[in-house]
Amino acid sequence: MATVGIEDLRRILVACAGEEEGSRLGGDTLDTPFEELGYDSLALMETAAAIQEEYGIVLPDEEVSEARTPRSLLDLANGAVRTGG
């Protein structure tokens, strides 16, 4: 079972929020708050929907809204229950 990595997350965030914001997300920013990286709650909800579509990982909205950093979102995604699809 594949896990979601930082490059996967970056690619999805770029698709959801645009290249300008996505260019700030790299391996050394795992613990930088999304707010400082320029991501708002709408971008994170769109990202969660894209993760579900691509990986079959269901991320509850309330847990996504509590994810403050790329690391916390990756931990959430990689610890979540996957759907059958």
Secondary structure, 3 states (H helix, E strand, C coil): CCCCCHHHHHHHHHHHHCHHHHCCCCHHHCCCCHHHHCCCHHHHHHHHHHHHHHHCECCCHHHHHHCCCHHHHHHHHHHCCECCC
